[in-house]
């Protein structure tokens, strides 16, 4: 009698454990749960990417400072900046000058 009770209890316990395990796995694999897991992974990846970018910027600034010191570029700039250059006027002289930086060139090659 004790033997039957032991095996009945062991079987019931195993059944409850297996049912609980299967139900948890089904909830984990539901579309809503998978969407939440994917969103969490994306947020974590974004944070890691942001941290990486901040590390790169900090190291880049340090390296630029080292190079500036090595090349002697850390001192004040002597002199003034050069004046802006203007494009040439048309032959009639009536067209106002355009800044070279703002000149728009059209690409007539239609293959691009």
LOLUM-284455 format. One record per atom (N, C-alpha, C, O): residue number from 1; residue in three letters; atom name; z, x, y. Coordinates in pm, whole numbers, plus 50000, padded with zeros to 5 digits. Layout:
N
nr / rest / atom / z / x / y
NUM / ala / CA / Z / X / Y
...
***
This chain:
112
nr / rest / atom / z / x / y
1 / unk / N / 50000 / 50080 / 49882
1 / unk / CA / 50000 / 50000 / 50000
1 / unk / C / 50000 / 50086 / 50127
1 / unk / O / 49927 / 50059 / 50222
2 / unk / N / 50082 / 50189 / 50126
2 / unk / CA / 50088 / 50279 / 50241
2 / unk / C / 49953 / 50346 / 50263
2 / unk / O / 49911 / 50366 / 50377
3 / unk / N / 49885 / 50379 / 50154
3 / unk / CA / 49756 / 50444 / 50162
3 / unk / C / 49653 / 50352 / 50229
3 / unk / O / 49577 / 50398 / 50313
4 / unk / N / 49650 / 50227 / 50193
4 / unk / CA / 49557 / 50131 / 50253
4 / unk / C / 49586 / 50113 / 50402
4 / unk / O / 49493 / 50104 / 50483
5 / unk / N / 49710 / 50106 / 50437
5 / unk / CA / 49748 / 50090 / 50578
5 / unk / C / 49706 / 50213 / 50659
5 / unk / O / 49657 / 50200 / 50771
6 / unk / N / 49726 / 50331 / 50601
6 / unk / CA / 49684 / 50454 / 50670
6 / unk / C / 49534 / 50454 / 50696
6 / unk / O / 49491 / 50481 / 50808
7 / unk / N / 49453 / 50423 / 50595
7 / unk / CA / 49308 / 50427 / 50611
7 / unk / C / 49260 / 50314 / 50702
7 / unk / O / 49164 / 50332 / 50777
8 / unk / N / 49323 / 50199 / 50697
8 / unk / CA / 49287 / 50090 / 50788
8 / unk / C / 49312 / 50132 / 50932
8 / unk / O / 49229 / 50110 / 51020
9 / unk / N / 49428 / 50192 / 50956
9 / unk / CA / 49463 / 50236 / 51091
9 / unk / C / 49369 / 50349 / 51137
9 / unk / O / 49325 / 50350 / 51252
10 / unk / N / 49339 / 50442 / 51047
10 / unk / CA / 49248 / 50551 / 51083
10 / unk / C / 49109 / 50497 / 51115
10 / unk / O / 49045 / 50542 / 51210
11 / unk / N / 49061 / 50401 / 51037
11 / unk / CA / 48930 / 50341 / 51064
11 / unk / C / 48926 / 50264 / 51194
11 / unk / O / 48829 / 50274 / 51270
12 / unk / N / 49032 / 50187 / 51221
12 / unk / CA / 49038 / 50112 / 51346
12 / unk / C / 49042 / 50206 / 51466
12 / unk / O / 48976 / 50182 / 51567
13 / unk / N / 49120 / 50313 / 51454
13 / unk / CA / 49128 / 50411 / 51563
13 / unk / C / 48994 / 50478 / 51586
13 / unk / O / 48953 / 50496 / 51701
14 / unk / N / 48925 / 50516 / 51478
14 / unk / CA / 48794 / 50578 / 51491
14 / unk / C / 48693 / 50481 / 51553
14 / unk / O / 48609 / 50522 / 51633
15 / unk / N / 48702 / 50355 / 51516
15 / unk / CA / 48612 / 50255 / 51574
15 / unk / C / 48634 / 50236 / 51723
15 / unk / O / 48539 / 50228 / 51800
16 / unk / N / 48759 / 50229 / 51763
16 / unk / CA / 48791 / 50214 / 51905
16 / unk / C / 48747 / 50337 / 51983
16 / unk / O / 48690 / 50325 / 52091
17 / unk / N / 48771 / 50454 / 51927
17 / unk / CA / 48732 / 50578 / 51994
17 / unk / C / 48580 / 50586 / 52009
17 / unk / O / 48529 / 50621 / 52116
18 / unk / N / 48506 / 50552 / 51900
18 / unk / CA / 48359 / 50557 / 51905
18 / unk / C / 48304 / 50454 / 52003
18 / unk / O / 48211 / 50484 / 52077
19 / unk / N / 48360 / 50335 / 52005
19 / unk / CA / 48314 / 50231 / 52097
19 / unk / C / 48337 / 50273 / 52242
19 / unk / O / 48250 / 50254 / 52327
20 / unk / N / 48452 / 50330 / 52269
20 / unk / CA / 48483 / 50377 / 52405
20 / unk / C / 48386 / 50487 / 52446
20 / unk / O / 48336 / 50488 / 52559
21 / unk / N / 48360 / 50579 / 52354
21 / unk / CA / 48270 / 50690 / 52384
21 / unk / C / 48128 / 50639 / 52414
21 / unk / O / 48065 / 50685 / 52509
22 / unk / N / 48079 / 50546 / 52333
22 / unk / CA / 47945 / 50490 / 52352
22 / unk / C / 47937 / 50414 / 52483
22 / unk / O / 47838 / 50426 / 52555
23 / unk / N / 48037 / 50335 / 52515
23 / unk / CA / 48036 / 50259 / 52641
23 / unk / C / 48035 / 50351 / 52763
23 / unk / O / 47966 / 50325 / 52861
24 / unk / N / 48112 / 50460 / 52756
24 / unk / CA / 48111 / 50556 / 52868
24 / unk / C / 47973 / 50618 / 52884
24 / unk / O / 47924 / 50633 / 52996
25 / unk / N / 47910 / 50654 / 52773
25 / unk / CA / 47777 / 50717 / 52779
25 / unk / C / 47673 / 50619 / 52833
25 / unk / O / 47584 / 50657 / 52908
26 / unk / N / 47684 / 50491 / 52794
26 / unk / CA / 47591 / 50390 / 52844
26 / unk / C / 47607 / 50374 / 52995
26 / unk / O / 47507 / 50361 / 53067
27 / unk / N / 47731 / 50375 / 53044
27 / unk / CA / 47754 / 50365 / 53189
27 / unk / C / 47700 / 50488 / 53261
27 / unk / O / 47647 / 50476 / 53372
28 / unk / N / 47712 / 50606 / 53199
28 / unk / CA / 47661 / 50728 / 53261
28 / unk / C / 47510 / 50726 / 53271
28 / unk / O / 47453 / 50783 / 53365
29 / unk / N / 47444 / 50664 / 53177
29 / unk / CA / 47297 / 50666 / 53173
29 / unk / C / 47234 / 50543 / 53236
29 / unk / O / 47113 / 50524 / 53225
30 / unk / N / 47313 / 50458 / 53302
30 / unk / CA / 47256 / 50343 / 53371
30 / unk / C / 47178 / 50391 / 53493
30 / unk / O / 47210 / 50496 / 53549
31 / unk / N / 47076 / 50317 / 53537
31 / unk / CA / 46996 / 50360 / 53652
31 / unk / C / 47079 / 50383 / 53779
31 / unk / O / 47054 / 50477 / 53854
32 / unk / N / 47178 / 50298 / 53802
32 / unk / CA / 47260 / 50315 / 53923
32 / unk / C / 47340 / 50444 / 53916
32 / unk / O / 47350 / 50517 / 54015
33 / unk / N / 47396 / 50471 / 53801
33 / unk / CA / 47474 / 50594 / 53785
33 / unk / C / 47387 / 50717 / 53797
33 / unk / O / 47426 / 50817 / 53857
34 / unk / N / 47267 / 50709 / 53739
34 / unk / CA / 47175 / 50824 / 53750
34 / unk / C / 47133 / 50846 / 53895
34 / unk / O / 47120 / 50961 / 53938
35 / unk / N / 47113 / 50738 / 53970
35 / unk / CA / 47076 / 50751 / 54111
35 / unk / C / 47189 / 50816 / 54191
35 / unk / O / 47165 / 50901 / 54276
36 / unk / N / 47311 / 50775 / 54163
36 / unk / CA / 47427 / 50835 / 54233
36 / unk / C / 47440 / 50982 / 54197
36 / unk / O / 47465 / 51065 / 54285
37 / unk / N / 47422 / 51015 / 54070
37 / unk / CA / 47431 / 51155 / 54028
37 / unk / C / 47322 / 51238 / 54095
37 / unk / O / 47348 / 51350 / 54140
38 / unk / N / 47199 / 51184 / 54103
38 / unk / CA / 47090 / 51257 / 54167
38 / unk / C / 47117 / 51276 / 54316
38 / unk / O / 47090 / 51383 / 54371
39 / unk / N / 47170 / 51174 / 54381
39 / unk / CA / 47202 / 51185 / 54524
39 / unk / C / 47310 / 51291 / 54547
39 / unk / O / 47301 / 51370 / 54640
40 / unk / N / 47411 / 51291 / 54461
40 / unk / CA / 47517 / 51392 / 54475
40 / unk / C / 47463 / 51532 / 54455
40 / unk / O / 47501 / 51624 / 54528
41 / unk / N / 47375 / 51550 / 54357
41 / unk / CA / 47315 / 51682 / 54334
41 / unk / C / 47231 / 51724 / 54454
41 / unk / O / 47231 / 51841 / 54492
42 / unk / N / 47158 / 51630 / 54514
42 / unk / CA / 47076 / 51662 / 54630
42 / unk / C / 47163 / 51703 / 54749
42 / unk / O / 47129 / 51796 / 54821
43 / unk / N / 47274 / 51633 / 54768
43 / unk / CA / 47365 / 51668 / 54878
43 / unk / C / 47423 / 51807 / 54855
43 / unk / O / 47432 / 51888 / 54948
44 / unk / N / 47464 / 51835 / 54731
44 / unk / CA / 47517 / 51968 / 54700
44 / unk / C / 47413 / 52076 / 54724
44 / unk / O / 47444 / 52182 / 54779
45 / unk / N / 47290 / 52050 / 54683
45 / unk / CA / 47183 / 52148 / 54703
45 / unk / C / 47158 / 52169 / 54852
45 / unk / O / 47133 / 52281 / 54897
46 / unk / N / 47164 / 52061 / 54930
46 / unk / CA / 47146 / 52072 / 55075
46 / unk / C / 47254 / 52157 / 55138
46 / unk / O / 47226 / 52238 / 55227
47 / unk / N / 47378 / 52139 / 55094
47 / unk / CA / 47488 / 52220 / 55148
47 / unk / C / 47470 / 52368 / 55111
47 / unk / O / 47493 / 52456 / 55193
48 / unk / N / 47428 / 52392 / 54987
48 / unk / CA / 47406 / 52532 / 54947
48 / unk / C / 47292 / 52594 / 55026
48 / unk / O / 47299 / 52711 / 55063
49 / unk / N / 47186 / 52516 / 55052
49 / unk / CA / 47073 / 52567 / 55128
49 / unk / C / 47115 / 52594 / 55273
49 / unk / O / 47073 / 52694 / 55332
50 / unk / N / 47195 / 52507 / 55330
50 / unk / CA / 47244 / 52527 / 55467
50 / unk / C / 47330 / 52653 / 55475
50 / unk / O / 47316 / 52732 / 55568
51 / unk / N / 47419 / 52670 / 55377
51 / unk / CA / 47502 / 52791 / 55375
51 / unk / C / 47417 / 52917 / 55363
51 / unk / O / 47445 / 53017 / 55429
52 / unk / N / 47314 / 52910 / 55280
52 / unk / CA / 47224 / 53024 / 55265
52 / unk / C / 47153 / 53055 / 55397
52 / unk / O / 47144 / 53171 / 55437
53 / unk / N / 47104 / 52950 / 55465
53 / unk / CA / 47035 / 52970 / 55593
53 / unk / C / 47129 / 53030 / 55697
53 / unk / O / 47088 / 53117 / 55774
54 / unk / N / 47254 / 52985 / 55700
54 / unk / CA / 47350 / 53042 / 55795
54 / unk / C / 47379 / 53188 / 55764
54 / unk / O / 47393 / 53270 / 55855
55 / unk / N / 47389 / 53220 / 55635
55 / unk / CA / 47410 / 53360 / 55596
55 / unk / C / 47292 / 53447 / 55637
55 / unk / O / 47309 / 53559 / 55685
56 / unk / N / 47170 / 53394 / 55617
56 / unk / CA / 47050 / 53469 / 55655
56 / unk / C / 47048 / 53493 / 55805
56 / unk / O / 47019 / 53604 / 55851
57 / unk / N / 47079 / 53389 / 55883
57 / unk / CA / 47079 / 53404 / 56029
57 / unk / C / 47182 / 53507 / 56075
57 / unk / O / 47154 / 53590 / 56161
58 / unk / N / 47301 / 53500 / 56016
58 / unk / CA / 47406 / 53595 / 56056
58 / unk / C / 47366 / 53738 / 56021
58 / unk / O / 47382 / 53829 / 56103
59 / unk / N / 47314 / 53757 / 55902
59 / unk / CA / 47271 / 53891 / 55862
59 / unk / C / 47151 / 53938 / 55944
59 / unk / O / 47140 / 54057 / 55974
60 / unk / N / 47062 / 53845 / 55980
60 / unk / CA / 46947 / 53882 / 56062
60 / unk / C / 46994 / 53928 / 56200
60 / unk / O / 46943 / 54026 / 56254
61 / unk / N / 47091 / 53857 / 56257
61 / unk / CA / 47143 / 53897 / 56389
61 / unk / C / 47211 / 54033 / 56381
61 / unk / O / 47196 / 54117 / 56470
62 / unk / N / 47286 / 54056 / 56273
62 / unk / CA / 47350 / 54186 / 56256
62 / unk / C / 47247 / 54297 / 56244
62 / unk / O / 47260 / 54403 / 56305
63 / unk / N / 47144 / 54271 / 56166
63 / unk / CA / 47040 / 54373 / 56146
63 / unk / C / 46963 / 54399 / 56276
63 / unk / O / 46930 / 54513 / 56306
64 / unk / N / 46935 / 54293 / 56352
64 / unk / CA / 46867 / 54312 / 56480
64 / unk / C / 46953 / 54395 / 56575
64 / unk / O / 46902 / 54480 / 56648
65 / unk / N / 47083 / 54371 / 56573
65 / unk / CA / 47173 / 54450 / 56658
65 / unk / C / 47173 / 54596 / 56614
65 / unk / O / 47173 / 54687 / 56698
66 / unk / N / 47174 / 54621 / 56482
66 / unk / CA / 47169 / 54758 / 56432
66 / unk / C / 47039 / 54827 / 56474
66 / unk / O / 47041 / 54941 / 56519
67 / unk / N / 46928 / 54756 / 56460
67 / unk / CA / 46800 / 54815 / 56499
67 / unk / C / 46793 / 54837 / 56650
67 / unk / O / 46740 / 54938 / 56696
68 / unk / N / 46848 / 54742 / 56728
68 / unk / CA / 46850 / 54759 / 56872
68 / unk / C / 46931 / 54880 / 56913
68 / unk / O / 46892 / 54954 / 57004
69 / unk / N / 47044 / 54902 / 56847
69 / unk / CA / 47125 / 55020 / 56876
69 / unk / C / 47051 / 55148 / 56836
69 / unk / O / 47053 / 55247 / 56909
70 / unk / N / 46987 / 55145 / 56720
70 / unk / CA / 46918 / 55264 / 56671
70 / unk / C / 46799 / 55300 / 56760
70 / unk / O / 46768 / 55417 / 56778
71 / unk / N / 46732 / 55199 / 56816
71 / unk / CA / 46615 / 55224 / 56901
71 / unk / C / 46650 / 55232 / 57049
71 / unk / O / 46562 / 55260 / 57131
72 / unk / N / 46774 / 55208 / 57084
72 / unk / CA / 46815 / 55215 / 57224
72 / unk / C / 46766 / 55097 / 57305
72 / unk / O / 46738 / 55111 / 57424
73 / unk / N / 46755 / 54980 / 57244
73 / unk / CA / 46704 / 54863 / 57314
73 / unk / C / 46815 / 54770 / 57363
73 / unk / O / 46787 / 54657 / 57404
74 / unk / N / 46936 / 54815 / 57361
74 / unk / CA / 47048 / 54727 / 57398
74 / unk / C / 47079 / 54731 / 57547
74 / unk / O / 47156 / 54649 / 57594
75 / unk / N / 47021 / 54823 / 57620
75 / unk / CA / 47050 / 54835 / 57763
75 / unk / C / 46978 / 54728 / 57842
75 / unk / O / 46899 / 54651 / 57787
76 / unk / N / 47006 / 54723 / 57975
76 / unk / CA / 46940 / 54623 / 58059
76 / unk / C / 46792 / 54657 / 58076
76 / unk / O / 46752 / 54773 / 58067
77 / unk / N / 46712 / 54553 / 58100
77 / unk / CA / 46568 / 54570 / 58118
77 / unk / C / 46541 / 54617 / 58260
77 / unk / O / 46589 / 54557 / 58356
78 / unk / N / 46465 / 54725 / 58272
78 / unk / CA / 46432 / 54779 / 58404
78 / unk / C / 46304 / 54714 / 58455
78 / unk / O / 46211 / 54691 / 58378
79 / unk / N / 46300 / 54684 / 58585
79 / unk / CA / 46179 / 54629 / 58644
79 / unk / C / 46174 / 54478 / 58631
79 / unk / O / 46261 / 54414 / 58572
80 / unk / N / 46066 / 54424 / 58688
80 / unk / CA / 46048 / 54280 / 58684
80 / unk / C / 45940 / 54245 / 58584
80 / unk / O / 45865 / 54331 / 58538
81 / unk / N / 45934 / 54120 / 58552
81 / unk / CA / 45830 / 54074 / 58462
81 / unk / C / 45697 / 54072 / 58534
81 / unk / O / 45694 / 54050 / 58655
82 / unk / N / 45586 / 54094 / 58465
82 / unk / CA / 45456 / 54090 / 58530
82 / unk / C / 45422 / 53948 / 58574
82 / unk / O / 45473 / 53850 / 58520
83 / unk / N / 45333 / 53940 / 58674
83 / unk / CA / 45291 / 53809 / 58724
83 / unk / C / 45203 / 53742 / 58621
83 / unk / O / 45147 / 53806 / 58532
84 / unk / N / 45191 / 53611 / 58634
84 / unk / CA / 45106 / 53536 / 58541
84 / unk / C / 44960 / 53563 / 58571
84 / unk / O / 44920 / 53576 / 58686
85 / unk / N / 44883 / 53570 / 58464
85 / unk / CA / 44739 / 53593 / 58481
85 / unk / C / 44667 / 53459 / 58479
85 / unk / O / 44708 / 53366 / 58409
86 / unk / N / 44559 / 53450 / 58556
86 / unk / CA / 44482 / 53327 / 58563
86 / unk / C / 44344 / 53351 / 58506
86 / unk / O / 44292 / 53462 / 58508
87 / unk / N / 44284 / 53243 / 58454
87 / unk / CA / 44146 / 53251 / 58405
87 / unk / C / 44053 / 53261 / 58524
87 / unk / O / 44089 / 53227 / 58637
88 / unk / N / 43934 / 53308 / 58500
88 / unk / CA / 43835 / 53321 / 58607
88 / unk / C / 43788 / 53185 / 58655
88 / unk / O / 43788 / 53087 / 58580
89 / unk / N / 43748 / 53179 / 58784
89 / unk / CA / 43693 / 53057 / 58839
89 / unk / C / 43548 / 53042 / 58795
89 / unk / O / 43483 / 53139 / 58756
90 / unk / N / 43499 / 52919 / 58801
90 / unk / CA / 43357 / 52898 / 58773
90 / unk / C / 43275 / 52967 / 58880
90 / unk / O / 43329 / 53014 / 58980
91 / unk / N / 43145 / 52976 / 58860
91 / unk / CA / 43058 / 53048 / 58953
91 / unk / C / 43057 / 52983 / 59091
91 / unk / O / 43041 / 53052 / 59192
92 / unk / N / 43073 / 52852 / 59096
92 / unk / CA / 43072 / 52787 / 59227
92 / unk / C / 43204 / 52805 / 59301
92 / unk / O / 43210 / 52780 / 59421
93 / unk / N / 43309 / 52848 / 59233
93 / unk / CA / 43437 / 52877 / 59296
93 / unk / C / 43520 / 52755 / 59325
93 / unk / O / 43625 / 52766 / 59388
94 / unk / N / 43477 / 52637 / 59281
94 / unk / CA / 43549 / 52514 / 59311
94 / unk / C / 43655 / 52478 / 59204
94 / unk / O / 43750 / 52405 / 59234
95 / unk / N / 43639 / 52526 / 59085
95 / unk / CA / 43731 / 52488 / 58979
95 / unk / C / 43865 / 52558 / 58999
95 / unk / O / 43869 / 52679 / 59019
96 / unk / N / 43974 / 52483 / 58995
96 / unk / CA / 44104 / 52548 / 59012
96 / unk / C / 44133 / 52639 / 58894
96 / unk / O / 44086 / 52615 / 58783
97 / unk / N / 44211 / 52743 / 58918
97 / unk / CA / 44242 / 52834 / 58809
97 / unk / C / 44328 / 52767 / 58703
97 / unk / O / 44411 / 52681 / 58734
98 / unk / N / 44306 / 52806 / 58581
98 / unk / CA / 44387 / 52755 / 58470
98 / unk / C / 44468 / 52872 / 58415
98 / unk / O / 44421 / 52986 / 58412
99 / unk / N / 44588 / 52842 / 58373
99 / unk / CA / 44668 / 52946 / 58310
99 / unk / C / 44605 / 52981 / 58176
99 / unk / O / 44564 / 52893 / 58101
100 / unk / N / 44599 / 53109 / 58147
100 / unk / CA / 44540 / 53152 / 58020
100 / unk / C / 44620 / 53098 / 57903
100 / unk / O / 44563 / 53064 / 57800
101 / unk / N / 44753 / 53088 / 57917
101 / unk / CA / 44835 / 53041 / 57806
101 / unk / C / 44806 / 52895 / 57773
101 / unk / O / 44824 / 52853 / 57659
102 / unk / N / 44760 / 52818 / 57873
102 / unk / CA / 44739 / 52675 / 57851
102 / unk / C / 44593 / 52641 / 57825
102 / unk / O / 44559 / 52523 / 57813
103 / unk / N / 44507 / 52737 / 57817
103 / unk / CA / 44366 / 52711 / 57794
103 / unk / C / 44347 / 52657 / 57654
103 / unk / O / 44400 / 52712 / 57557
104 / unk / N / 44272 / 52547 / 57644
104 / unk / CA / 44249 / 52484 / 57514
104 / unk / C / 44109 / 52521 / 57466
104 / unk / O / 44010 / 52497 / 57535
105 / unk / N / 44102 / 52577 / 57349
105 / unk / CA / 43974 / 52614 / 57289
105 / unk / C / 43940 / 52510 / 57182
105 / unk / O / 44023 / 52481 / 57095
106 / unk / N / 43820 / 52456 / 57188
106 / unk / CA / 43780 / 52358 / 57087
106 / unk / C / 43708 / 52432 / 56974
106 / unk / O / 43629 / 52523 / 56998
107 / unk / N / 43736 / 52391 / 56854
107 / unk / CA / 43672 / 52449 / 56736
107 / unk / C / 43553 / 52360 / 56701
107 / unk / O / 43570 / 52245 / 56661
108 / unk / N / 43433 / 52415 / 56717
108 / unk / CA / 43314 / 52335 / 56689
108 / unk / C / 43271 / 52345 / 56543
108 / unk / O / 43175 / 52279 / 56503
109 / unk / N / 43338 / 52424 / 56466
109 / unk / CA / 43307 / 52436 / 56325
109 / unk / C / 43372 / 52319 / 56253
109 / unk / O / 43494 / 52310 / 56245
110 / unk / N / 43290 / 52229 / 56200
110 / unk / CA / 43344 / 52108 / 56138
110 / unk / C / 43385 / 52129 / 55994
110 / unk / O / 43430 / 52035 / 55928
111 / unk / N / 43371 / 52250 / 55942
111 / unk / CA / 43411 / 52277 / 55805
111 / unk / C / 43562 / 52290 / 55792
111 / unk / O / 43614 / 52283 / 55681
112 / unk / N / 43632 / 52308 / 55903
112 / unk / CA / 43776 / 52329 / 55895
112 / unk / C / 43850 / 52204 / 55924
112 / unk / O / 43973 / 52202 / 55922
***
